[in-house]
């Protein structure tokens, strides 16, 4: 028989061991992705905003090529078999990236643009797959009542990993003056560390006795069928596209301002790592002290519109003071609102969907709808920079997207559960 929690609702020893092992796995995985993220962003700065449509086209292609097989396997294998395959494959590919980056030298992207583009697209797939592994494993092994007690700790473990990864990226570039390939090599090691944490979770997970005995069926076809019939799912799809469009608008502003205001590729890398560090540090503080109380005491619609509201404030700030410092502070505030408030509330939007299909619809929307929004946002950003466009037109267009996002988020929040229980 699986171990039971005590009458007071406290966790068992097996639940605690499984929770902390999966939290360590999530932390190592996010540490790996956030260690590489500032380097990916620096490549974007090097290429300039005019090439963002092509780069986001690569992102969408990488989603199709890599993420679709990922989820196909995830729906047909238990996590004990699936997770090691993905982690070792990702570590091997990142190790290959390290070899390729050794030829780039000190950020000499212009001479190896094809490698930078391959890195950009591959990172987009890695950034979807690796953070999902811990949650696939956790969902498979935890009951609902246990998840309510333990999943918050897993989320905090992941955020702590993101903080450490961002700090490590800055430390390697600023203090050690390490070439880019060193970060990729450390990332590969972190992915193997995530595998070690995964292995340490297997025994306590077996003691829980809750691992699934079957596999999901229907795949993308089932997700498309639900999406075609369910107006709520369609609304969430539009919501995700607006989320992606506005995220790309801010990324375009960051790319332009950092390219103009921060001289030198290494200094750009250090600056981008610093913004990620403070962003994830804010997320960690909010998760520890604010997310839980707000999720339980405020209507979900309030949290859903938190990010577009912060975005409008940020757009106003960029309009008045278009500077590197401004875009850094705005990005820190946006990411704090997104990961501590908007994203948890967004997950609740899927609860009315049938259990057997909602994760398939969620996959479609979190990947394809969001990445399509990215691509549309990139084309919009370039189009608005044409002669006669200017910063004012870009800000007004982005504000229009944010206002539409607020209206839709309010409607989705009101039509679902008014308060998260």
C-alpha positions as a LaTeX table, in Angstrom:
\begin{tabular}{lrrr}
\hline
Residue & $x$ (\AA) & $y$ (\AA) & $z$ (\AA) \\
\hline
Unk1 & 0.00 & 0.00 & 0.00 \\
Unk2 & 1.29 & 3.53 & $-0.71$ \\
Unk3 & 2.20 & 5.60 & 2.36 \\
Unk4 & $-0.48$ & 7.94 & 3.62 \\
Unk5 & $-0.11$ & 11.49 & 4.84 \\
Unk6 & $-0.76$ & 12.14 & 8.49 \\
Unk7 & $-4.17$ & 13.33 & 9.62 \\
Unk8 & $-2.82$ & 16.88 & 10.01 \\
Unk9 & $-2.03$ & 16.98 & 6.30 \\
Unk10 & 1.75 & 16.81 & 6.73 \\
Unk11 & 3.79 & 14.91 & 4.20 \\
Unk12 & 5.30 & 11.47 & 4.66 \\
Unk13 & 9.03 & 10.79 & 4.56 \\
Unk14 & 8.72 & 9.34 & 1.03 \\
Unk15 & 6.80 & 12.40 & $-0.16$ \\
Unk16 & 9.44 & 14.73 & 1.29 \\
Unk17 & 12.31 & 12.81 & $-0.30$ \\
Unk18 & 10.53 & 12.68 & $-3.65$ \\
Unk19 & 9.69 & 16.39 & $-3.47$ \\
Unk20 & 13.21 & 17.56 & $-2.71$ \\
Unk21 & 14.75 & 15.22 & $-5.29$ \\
Unk22 & 12.42 & 16.51 & $-8.03$ \\
Unk23 & 12.98 & 20.09 & $-6.83$ \\
Unk24 & 16.73 & 19.49 & $-7.22$ \\
Unk25 & 16.11 & 18.03 & $-10.67$ \\
Unk26 & 14.06 & 21.09 & $-11.65$ \\
Unk27 & 16.70 & 23.41 & $-10.20$ \\
Unk28 & 19.54 & 21.76 & $-12.12$ \\
Unk29 & 17.51 & 21.82 & $-15.35$ \\
Unk30 & 16.60 & 25.51 & $-15.05$ \\
Unk31 & 20.12 & 26.37 & $-13.95$ \\
Unk32 & 21.28 & 24.82 & $-17.24$ \\
Unk33 & 18.83 & 26.72 & $-19.44$ \\
Unk34 & 19.37 & 30.06 & $-17.69$ \\
Unk35 & 23.13 & 29.68 & $-17.92$ \\
Unk36 & 22.80 & 29.65 & $-21.72$ \\
Unk37 & 19.97 & 32.19 & $-22.03$ \\
Unk38 & 22.07 & 35.41 & $-21.81$ \\
Unk39 & 24.38 & 34.06 & $-24.52$ \\
Unk40 & 21.38 & 33.34 & $-26.75$ \\
Unk41 & 20.09 & 36.88 & $-26.13$ \\
Unk42 & 23.52 & 38.36 & $-26.88$ \\
Unk43 & 23.45 & 36.64 & $-30.26$ \\
Unk44 & 20.08 & 38.30 & $-30.86$ \\
Unk45 & 21.59 & 41.70 & $-29.99$ \\
Unk46 & 24.45 & 41.01 & $-32.38$ \\
Unk47 & 22.03 & 40.22 & $-35.22$ \\
Unk48 & 19.79 & 43.25 & $-34.60$ \\
Unk49 & 16.03 & 43.73 & $-34.65$ \\
Unk50 & 15.81 & 43.51 & $-38.46$ \\
Unk51 & 16.66 & 39.80 & $-38.28$ \\
Unk52 & 14.20 & 38.96 & $-35.49$ \\
Unk53 & 11.51 & 37.66 & $-37.90$ \\
Unk54 & 13.97 & 35.13 & $-39.29$ \\
Unk55 & 15.19 & 34.14 & $-35.81$ \\
Unk56 & 11.63 & 33.60 & $-34.57$ \\
Unk57 & 10.88 & 31.61 & $-37.70$ \\
Unk58 & 13.73 & 29.35 & $-36.62$ \\
Unk59 & 12.13 & 29.16 & $-33.17$ \\
Unk60 & 8.85 & 27.97 & $-34.66$ \\
Unk61 & 10.66 & 25.44 & $-36.87$ \\
Unk62 & 12.61 & 24.13 & $-33.87$ \\
Unk63 & 9.33 & 23.71 & $-32.02$ \\
Unk64 & 7.99 & 21.52 & $-34.80$ \\
Unk65 & 11.18 & 19.51 & $-35.35$ \\
Unk66 & 12.12 & 18.86 & $-31.73$ \\
Unk67 & 9.19 & 19.48 & $-29.39$ \\
Unk68 & 6.55 & 17.46 & $-31.27$ \\
Unk69 & 8.56 & 14.21 & $-31.01$ \\
Unk70 & 9.29 & 15.10 & $-27.38$ \\
Unk71 & 5.63 & 15.20 & $-26.45$ \\
Unk72 & 4.83 & 12.19 & $-28.63$ \\
Unk73 & 7.30 & 10.12 & $-26.61$ \\
Unk74 & 6.13 & 11.65 & $-23.32$ \\
Unk75 & 2.61 & 10.44 & $-24.05$ \\
Unk76 & 3.81 & 6.89 & $-24.74$ \\
Unk77 & 6.50 & 6.23 & $-22.14$ \\
Unk78 & 6.50 & 6.40 & $-18.35$ \\
Unk79 & 8.79 & 9.10 & $-17.01$ \\
Unk80 & 11.29 & 6.59 & $-15.61$ \\
Unk81 & 12.13 & 5.63 & $-19.22$ \\
Unk82 & 11.45 & 8.90 & $-21.01$ \\
Unk83 & 13.30 & 11.41 & $-18.80$ \\
Unk84 & 16.77 & 9.78 & $-18.99$ \\
Unk85 & 16.56 & 9.57 & $-22.80$ \\
Unk86 & 15.77 & 13.28 & $-23.13$ \\
Unk87 & 18.30 & 14.45 & $-20.54$ \\
Unk88 & 21.17 & 12.45 & $-22.05$ \\
Unk89 & 20.21 & 13.54 & $-25.57$ \\
Unk90 & 20.10 & 17.21 & $-24.56$ \\
Unk91 & 23.43 & 16.92 & $-22.72$ \\
Unk92 & 25.02 & 15.32 & $-25.78$ \\
Unk93 & 23.69 & 18.03 & $-28.11$ \\
Unk94 & 24.80 & 20.83 & $-25.79$ \\
Unk95 & 28.22 & 19.19 & $-25.61$ \\
Unk96 & 28.31 & 19.33 & $-29.41$ \\
Unk97 & 27.34 & 23.01 & $-29.18$ \\
Unk98 & 30.32 & 23.60 & $-26.88$ \\
Unk99 & 32.60 & 22.16 & $-29.55$ \\
Unk100 & 31.02 & 24.41 & $-32.17$ \\
Unk101 & 31.30 & 27.50 & $-29.95$ \\
Unk102 & 35.00 & 26.86 & $-29.51$ \\
Unk103 & 35.38 & 27.94 & $-33.15$ \\
Unk104 & 33.36 & 31.12 & $-32.56$ \\
Unk105 & 36.01 & 32.51 & $-30.23$ \\
Unk106 & 35.15 & 35.67 & $-28.32$ \\
Unk107 & 31.60 & 36.24 & $-29.65$ \\
Unk108 & 32.67 & 36.31 & $-33.31$ \\
Unk109 & 29.13 & 35.53 & $-34.52$ \\
Unk110 & 29.53 & 37.33 & $-37.84$ \\
Unk111 & 31.99 & 34.69 & $-38.99$ \\
Unk112 & 29.80 & 31.78 & $-37.84$ \\
Unk113 & 26.25 & 33.05 & $-38.24$ \\
Unk114 & 24.90 & 29.61 & $-39.13$ \\
Unk115 & 26.10 & 28.24 & $-35.79$ \\
Unk116 & 24.46 & 31.11 & $-33.92$ \\
Unk117 & 21.20 & 30.47 & $-35.76$ \\
Unk118 & 21.39 & 26.77 & $-34.94$ \\
Unk119 & 22.05 & 27.70 & $-31.31$ \\
Unk120 & 19.08 & 30.10 & $-31.29$ \\
Unk121 & 16.62 & 27.54 & $-32.62$ \\
Unk122 & 18.01 & 24.67 & $-30.56$ \\
Unk123 & 17.88 & 26.70 & $-27.37$ \\
Unk124 & 14.20 & 27.42 & $-27.99$ \\
Unk125 & 13.48 & 23.68 & $-28.06$ \\
Unk126 & 15.73 & 23.05 & $-25.04$ \\
Unk127 & 13.97 & 25.79 & $-23.09$ \\
Unk128 & 10.62 & 24.04 & $-23.61$ \\
Unk129 & 11.73 & 20.45 & $-23.05$ \\
Unk130 & 14.07 & 20.58 & $-20.06$ \\
Unk131 & 11.87 & 22.56 & $-17.61$ \\
Unk132 & 8.93 & 20.29 & $-18.51$ \\
Unk133 & 10.74 & 17.09 & $-17.52$ \\
Unk134 & 10.52 & 17.63 & $-13.77$ \\
Unk135 & 6.81 & 18.40 & $-13.98$ \\
Unk136 & 6.09 & 15.38 & $-16.20$ \\
Unk137 & 7.80 & 13.23 & $-13.58$ \\
Unk138 & 6.05 & 14.96 & $-10.66$ \\
Unk139 & 2.55 & 14.80 & $-12.16$ \\
Unk140 & 2.99 & 11.11 & $-12.87$ \\
Unk141 & 3.93 & 10.24 & $-9.29$ \\
Unk142 & 2.00 & 12.64 & $-7.02$ \\
Unk143 & $-1.68$ & 12.46 & $-6.12$ \\
Unk144 & $-3.73$ & 15.65 & $-6.23$ \\
Unk145 & $-3.78$ & 16.16 & $-2.46$ \\
Unk146 & $-0.03$ & 15.59 & $-2.25$ \\
Unk147 & 0.63 & 17.91 & $-5.17$ \\
Unk148 & $-1.12$ & 20.76 & $-3.37$ \\
Unk149 & 1.32 & 20.37 & $-0.49$ \\
Unk150 & 4.51 & 19.71 & $-2.46$ \\
Unk151 & 4.42 & 21.37 & $-5.88$ \\
Unk152 & 5.16 & 24.82 & $-4.47$ \\
Unk153 & 8.49 & 23.54 & $-3.19$ \\
Unk154 & 9.31 & 22.08 & $-6.61$ \\
Unk155 & 8.54 & 25.44 & $-8.23$ \\
Unk156 & 10.79 & 27.25 & $-5.74$ \\
Unk157 & 13.57 & 24.74 & $-6.46$ \\
Unk158 & 13.30 & 25.53 & $-10.16$ \\
Unk159 & 13.37 & 29.29 & $-9.59$ \\
Unk160 & 16.39 & 28.96 & $-7.32$ \\
Unk161 & 18.11 & 27.08 & $-10.14$ \\
Unk162 & 17.25 & 29.90 & $-12.55$ \\
Unk163 & 18.79 & 32.44 & $-10.15$ \\
Unk164 & 21.97 & 30.38 & $-9.82$ \\
Unk165 & 22.20 & 29.81 & $-13.57$ \\
Unk166 & 21.89 & 33.54 & $-14.29$ \\
Unk167 & 24.50 & 34.31 & $-11.63$ \\
Unk168 & 26.83 & 31.66 & $-13.07$ \\
Unk169 & 26.47 & 33.13 & $-16.58$ \\
Unk170 & 27.58 & 36.54 & $-15.32$ \\
Unk171 & 30.38 & 35.08 & $-13.20$ \\
Unk172 & 31.84 & 33.04 & $-16.05$ \\
Unk173 & 31.77 & 35.99 & $-18.45$ \\
Unk174 & 32.68 & 38.85 & $-16.09$ \\
Unk175 & 35.02 & 37.36 & $-13.50$ \\
Unk176 & 36.59 & 34.45 & $-15.36$ \\
Unk177 & 36.42 & 36.00 & $-18.85$ \\
Unk178 & 35.54 & 32.51 & $-20.06$ \\
Unk179 & 34.78 & 32.01 & $-23.77$ \\
Unk180 & 31.18 & 31.07 & $-24.66$ \\
Unk181 & 31.96 & 27.37 & $-25.09$ \\
Unk182 & 32.72 & 27.04 & $-21.36$ \\
Unk183 & 29.13 & 27.95 & $-20.47$ \\
Unk184 & 27.82 & 25.34 & $-22.89$ \\
Unk185 & 30.10 & 22.69 & $-21.37$ \\
Unk186 & 28.92 & 23.54 & $-17.84$ \\
Unk187 & 25.32 & 23.38 & $-19.11$ \\
Unk188 & 25.87 & 19.82 & $-20.35$ \\
Unk189 & 27.21 & 18.91 & $-16.90$ \\
Unk190 & 24.17 & 20.45 & $-15.21$ \\
Unk191 & 21.85 & 18.36 & $-17.39$ \\
Unk192 & 23.67 & 15.24 & $-16.19$ \\
Unk193 & 23.33 & 16.54 & $-12.63$ \\
Unk194 & 19.58 & 16.77 & $-13.23$ \\
Unk195 & 19.71 & 13.09 & $-14.23$ \\
Unk196 & 21.44 & 12.25 & $-10.93$ \\
Unk197 & 18.66 & 14.06 & $-9.04$ \\
Unk198 & 16.08 & 12.20 & $-11.13$ \\
Unk199 & 17.66 & 8.86 & $-10.18$ \\
Unk200 & 17.55 & 9.80 & $-6.50$ \\
Unk201 & 13.79 & 10.43 & $-6.83$ \\
Unk202 & 12.94 & 6.99 & $-8.22$ \\
Unk203 & 12.94 & 5.04 & $-4.96$ \\
Unk204 & 10.74 & 7.47 & $-2.98$ \\
Unk205 & 8.45 & 7.76 & $-6.01$ \\
Unk206 & 8.08 & 3.97 & $-6.07$ \\
Unk207 & 7.20 & 4.09 & $-2.37$ \\
Unk208 & 4.38 & 6.51 & $-3.19$ \\
Unk209 & 2.85 & 3.81 & $-5.40$ \\
Unk210 & 1.12 & 6.28 & $-7.72$ \\
Unk211 & 3.02 & 5.97 & $-11.01$ \\
Unk212 & 0.68 & 5.70 & $-14.00$ \\
Unk213 & 0.04 & 2.26 & $-15.40$ \\
Unk214 & $-1.04$ & 3.30 & $-18.89$ \\
Unk215 & $-0.19$ & 5.93 & $-21.47$ \\
Unk216 & $-2.11$ & 8.79 & $-22.98$ \\
Unk217 & $-3.69$ & 8.36 & $-26.40$ \\
Unk218 & $-4.77$ & 10.70 & $-29.12$ \\
Unk219 & $-1.75$ & 13.02 & $-29.19$ \\
Unk220 & $-1.91$ & 16.14 & $-31.32$ \\
Unk221 & $-4.98$ & 14.92 & $-33.20$ \\
Unk222 & $-6.97$ & 14.84 & $-29.97$ \\
Unk223 & $-5.67$ & 18.27 & $-29.01$ \\
Unk224 & $-6.69$ & 19.73 & $-32.37$ \\
Unk225 & $-10.13$ & 18.14 & $-32.08$ \\
Unk226 & $-10.74$ & 19.74 & $-28.69$ \\
Unk227 & $-9.34$ & 23.06 & $-29.85$ \\
Unk228 & $-11.68$ & 23.10 & $-32.86$ \\
Unk229 & $-14.77$ & 22.60 & $-30.69$ \\
Unk230 & $-13.99$ & 24.33 & $-27.40$ \\
Unk231 & $-14.41$ & 28.12 & $-27.43$ \\
Unk232 & $-12.65$ & 28.42 & $-24.09$ \\
Unk233 & $-9.59$ & 26.64 & $-25.48$ \\
Unk234 & $-9.69$ & 28.93 & $-28.52$ \\
Unk235 & $-9.79$ & 31.96 & $-26.21$ \\
Unk236 & $-6.75$ & 30.67 & $-24.33$ \\
Unk237 & $-5.02$ & 30.20 & $-27.70$ \\
Unk238 & $-5.56$ & 33.86 & $-28.59$ \\
Unk239 & $-4.42$ & 34.79 & $-25.08$ \\
Unk240 & $-1.15$ & 32.89 & $-25.63$ \\
Unk241 & $-0.60$ & 34.59 & $-29.00$ \\
Unk242 & $-1.02$ & 38.03 & $-27.39$ \\
Unk243 & 1.38 & 36.97 & $-24.64$ \\
Unk244 & 3.97 & 36.02 & $-27.26$ \\
Unk245 & 3.46 & 39.19 & $-29.31$ \\
Unk246 & 4.03 & 41.49 & $-26.36$ \\
Unk247 & 7.00 & 39.48 & $-25.10$ \\
Unk248 & 8.64 & 39.91 & $-28.52$ \\
Unk249 & 7.87 & 43.64 & $-28.51$ \\
Unk250 & 9.85 & 44.03 & $-25.29$ \\
Unk251 & 12.57 & 41.72 & $-26.58$ \\
Unk252 & 12.90 & 43.88 & $-29.70$ \\
Unk253 & 13.21 & 47.00 & $-27.54$ \\
Unk254 & 15.83 & 45.26 & $-25.39$ \\
Unk255 & 17.76 & 44.11 & $-28.46$ \\
Unk256 & 17.82 & 47.60 & $-29.93$ \\
Unk257 & 18.69 & 49.49 & $-26.74$ \\
Unk258 & 21.34 & 47.05 & $-25.55$ \\
Unk259 & 22.93 & 47.07 & $-29.01$ \\
Unk260 & 23.08 & 50.87 & $-28.93$ \\
Unk261 & 23.88 & 51.43 & $-25.25$ \\
Unk262 & 26.22 & 48.59 & $-24.23$ \\
Unk263 & 29.50 & 48.44 & $-26.13$ \\
Unk264 & 31.20 & 45.09 & $-26.61$ \\
Unk265 & 29.74 & 41.60 & $-26.86$ \\
Unk266 & 31.10 & 40.45 & $-23.50$ \\
Unk267 & 29.63 & 43.47 & $-21.71$ \\
Unk268 & 26.31 & 42.77 & $-23.39$ \\
Unk269 & 26.47 & 39.16 & $-22.19$ \\
Unk270 & 27.21 & 40.33 & $-18.63$ \\
Unk271 & 24.38 & 42.89 & $-18.72$ \\
Unk272 & 21.84 & 40.36 & $-19.97$ \\
Unk273 & 22.92 & 37.84 & $-17.31$ \\
Unk274 & 22.52 & 40.52 & $-14.64$ \\
Unk275 & 18.95 & 41.28 & $-15.77$ \\
Unk276 & 18.10 & 37.57 & $-15.65$ \\
Unk277 & 19.61 & 37.27 & $-12.17$ \\
Unk278 & 17.57 & 40.12 & $-10.72$ \\
Unk279 & 14.45 & 38.99 & $-12.59$ \\
Unk280 & 14.58 & 35.48 & $-11.17$ \\
Unk281 & 15.55 & 36.81 & $-7.76$ \\
Unk282 & 12.36 & 38.89 & $-7.77$ \\
Unk283 & 10.35 & 35.84 & $-8.89$ \\
Unk284 & 11.80 & 33.82 & $-6.01$ \\
Unk285 & 10.89 & 36.47 & $-3.43$ \\
Unk286 & 7.37 & 36.80 & $-4.81$ \\
Unk287 & 6.90 & 33.02 & $-4.85$ \\
Unk288 & 8.02 & 32.78 & $-1.24$ \\
Unk289 & 5.98 & 35.64 & 0.20 \\
Unk290 & 3.23 & 36.76 & $-2.20$ \\
Unk291 & 2.16 & 34.18 & $-4.77$ \\
Unk292 & 0.35 & 31.82 & $-2.41$ \\
Unk293 & $-1.72$ & 34.47 & $-0.56$ \\
Unk294 & $-2.67$ & 36.23 & $-3.80$ \\
Unk295 & $-3.66$ & 33.00 & $-5.54$ \\
Unk296 & $-5.97$ & 32.05 & $-2.70$ \\
Unk297 & $-7.47$ & 35.47 & $-1.92$ \\
Unk298 & $-7.81$ & 37.25 & $-5.26$ \\
Unk299 & $-9.93$ & 36.41 & $-8.33$ \\
Unk300 & $-7.92$ & 34.72 & $-11.03$ \\
Unk301 & $-8.81$ & 37.49 & $-13.51$ \\
Unk302 & $-6.81$ & 39.95 & $-11.40$ \\
Unk303 & $-3.68$ & 37.84 & $-11.70$ \\
Unk304 & $-4.25$ & 37.16 & $-15.40$ \\
Unk305 & $-4.17$ & 40.88 & $-16.22$ \\
Unk306 & $-1.22$ & 41.65 & $-13.93$ \\
Unk307 & 1.35 & 41.14 & $-16.68$ \\
Unk308 & $-0.35$ & 43.27 & $-19.37$ \\
Unk309 & $-0.90$ & 46.03 & $-16.78$ \\
Unk310 & 2.78 & 45.96 & $-15.82$ \\
Unk311 & 3.58 & 45.89 & $-19.54$ \\
Unk312 & 1.60 & 49.08 & $-20.18$ \\
Unk313 & 3.49 & 50.80 & $-17.35$ \\
Unk314 & 6.74 & 49.54 & $-18.85$ \\
Unk315 & 5.81 & 50.74 & $-22.34$ \\
Unk316 & 5.06 & 54.19 & $-20.94$ \\
Unk317 & 8.46 & 54.21 & $-19.21$ \\
Unk318 & 10.23 & 53.22 & $-22.43$ \\
Unk319 & 8.37 & 55.93 & $-24.32$ \\
Unk320 & 9.47 & 58.59 & $-21.82$ \\
Unk321 & 13.01 & 57.27 & $-21.22$ \\
Unk322 & 14.22 & 54.87 & $-23.93$ \\
Unk323 & 17.46 & 53.76 & $-22.25$ \\
Unk324 & 19.27 & 50.58 & $-21.28$ \\
Unk325 & 18.52 & 51.07 & $-17.59$ \\
Unk326 & 14.81 & 51.54 & $-18.32$ \\
Unk327 & 14.45 & 48.39 & $-20.40$ \\
Unk328 & 16.37 & 46.41 & $-17.76$ \\
Unk329 & 14.06 & 47.54 & $-14.95$ \\
Unk330 & 10.98 & 46.94 & $-17.11$ \\
Unk331 & 12.08 & 43.40 & $-18.00$ \\
Unk332 & 12.73 & 42.61 & $-14.33$ \\
Unk333 & 9.25 & 43.82 & $-13.38$ \\
Unk334 & 7.57 & 41.98 & $-16.25$ \\
Unk335 & 9.20 & 38.66 & $-15.47$ \\
Unk336 & 8.35 & 38.99 & $-11.79$ \\
Unk337 & 4.68 & 39.53 & $-12.68$ \\
Unk338 & 4.68 & 36.77 & $-15.29$ \\
Unk339 & 6.23 & 33.89 & $-13.37$ \\
Unk340 & 4.90 & 34.73 & $-9.91$ \\
Unk341 & 1.34 & 35.84 & $-10.78$ \\
Unk342 & 0.23 & 35.48 & $-14.40$ \\
Unk343 & 1.57 & 32.00 & $-15.13$ \\
Unk344 & 0.04 & 30.29 & $-12.05$ \\
Unk345 & $-3.32$ & 31.92 & $-12.83$ \\
Unk346 & $-2.99$ & 30.90 & $-16.48$ \\
Unk347 & $-2.64$ & 27.24 & $-15.51$ \\
Unk348 & $-6.08$ & 27.40 & $-13.87$ \\
Unk349 & $-7.65$ & 28.26 & $-17.23$ \\
Unk350 & $-7.17$ & 24.64 & $-18.32$ \\
Unk351 & $-9.10$ & 23.12 & $-15.42$ \\
Unk352 & $-12.53$ & 23.00 & $-17.17$ \\
Unk353 & $-11.06$ & 20.86 & $-19.98$ \\
Unk354 & $-11.39$ & 17.09 & $-19.82$ \\
Unk355 & $-8.56$ & 15.44 & $-17.90$ \\
Unk356 & $-7.63$ & 13.12 & $-20.78$ \\
Unk357 & $-7.16$ & 15.93 & $-23.30$ \\
Unk358 & $-6.30$ & 19.16 & $-21.51$ \\
Unk359 & $-2.57$ & 18.49 & $-21.42$ \\
Unk360 & $-2.60$ & 17.96 & $-25.20$ \\
Unk361 & $-4.41$ & 21.26 & $-25.76$ \\
Unk362 & $-2.04$ & 22.92 & $-23.31$ \\
Unk363 & 0.91 & 21.62 & $-25.29$ \\
Unk364 & $-0.45$ & 23.09 & $-28.51$ \\
Unk365 & $-1.11$ & 26.46 & $-26.94$ \\
Unk366 & 2.06 & 26.73 & $-24.85$ \\
Unk367 & 4.23 & 25.93 & $-27.86$ \\
Unk368 & 2.62 & 26.67 & $-31.22$ \\
Unk369 & 0.21 & 29.47 & $-30.22$ \\
Unk370 & 2.86 & 31.20 & $-28.11$ \\
Unk371 & 5.59 & 30.81 & $-30.76$ \\
Unk372 & 3.23 & 32.02 & $-33.48$ \\
Unk373 & 2.64 & 35.11 & $-31.34$ \\
Unk374 & 6.42 & 35.51 & $-31.07$ \\
Unk375 & 6.72 & 35.44 & $-34.85$ \\
Unk376 & 3.88 & 37.90 & $-35.40$ \\
Unk377 & 5.37 & 40.22 & $-32.79$ \\
Unk378 & 8.75 & 40.12 & $-34.55$ \\
Unk379 & 7.22 & 41.04 & $-37.91$ \\
Unk380 & 5.21 & 43.83 & $-36.22$ \\
Unk381 & 8.34 & 45.20 & $-34.53$ \\
Unk382 & 10.26 & 45.32 & $-37.82$ \\
Unk383 & 7.31 & 46.79 & $-39.71$ \\
Unk384 & 6.89 & 49.58 & $-37.18$ \\
Unk385 & 10.58 & 50.49 & $-37.48$ \\
Unk386 & 10.16 & 51.36 & $-41.16$ \\
Unk387 & 10.72 & 55.02 & $-42.14$ \\
Unk388 & 7.97 & 57.12 & $-40.61$ \\
Unk389 & 7.17 & 54.58 & $-37.91$ \\
Unk390 & 9.27 & 55.54 & $-34.92$ \\
Unk391 & 9.20 & 54.65 & $-31.24$ \\
Unk392 & 5.81 & 56.24 & $-30.63$ \\
Unk393 & 4.07 & 54.02 & $-33.18$ \\
Unk394 & 5.74 & 50.92 & $-31.73$ \\
Unk395 & 4.66 & 51.80 & $-28.20$ \\
Unk396 & 1.07 & 52.57 & $-29.24$ \\
Unk397 & 0.80 & 49.29 & $-31.18$ \\
Unk398 & 2.14 & 47.32 & $-28.21$ \\
Unk399 & $-0.26$ & 49.10 & $-25.87$ \\
Unk400 & $-3.11$ & 48.08 & $-28.18$ \\
Unk401 & $-2.01$ & 44.46 & $-27.88$ \\
Unk402 & $-1.80$ & 44.82 & $-24.08$ \\
Unk403 & $-5.32$ & 46.29 & $-23.85$ \\
Unk404 & $-6.75$ & 43.46 & $-25.95$ \\
Unk405 & $-4.90$ & 41.05 & $-23.67$ \\
Unk406 & $-6.47$ & 42.67 & $-20.58$ \\
Unk407 & $-9.99$ & 42.38 & $-22.04$ \\
Unk408 & $-9.49$ & 38.72 & $-22.96$ \\
Unk409 & $-7.78$ & 37.85 & $-19.67$ \\
Unk410 & $-10.63$ & 39.41 & $-17.71$ \\
Unk411 & $-13.22$ & 37.48 & $-19.72$ \\
Unk412 & $-11.39$ & 34.17 & $-19.34$ \\
Unk413 & $-10.91$ & 34.71 & $-15.60$ \\
Unk414 & $-14.56$ & 35.55 & $-15.04$ \\
Unk415 & $-15.83$ & 32.64 & $-17.11$ \\
Unk416 & $-13.71$ & 30.20 & $-15.13$ \\
Unk417 & $-13.31$ & 29.90 & $-11.39$ \\
Unk418 & $-13.41$ & 33.31 & $-9.79$ \\
Unk419 & $-10.97$ & 32.36 & $-7.06$ \\
Unk420 & $-8.25$ & 29.74 & $-6.98$ \\
Unk421 & $-8.98$ & 27.19 & $-4.26$ \\
\hline
\end{tabular}
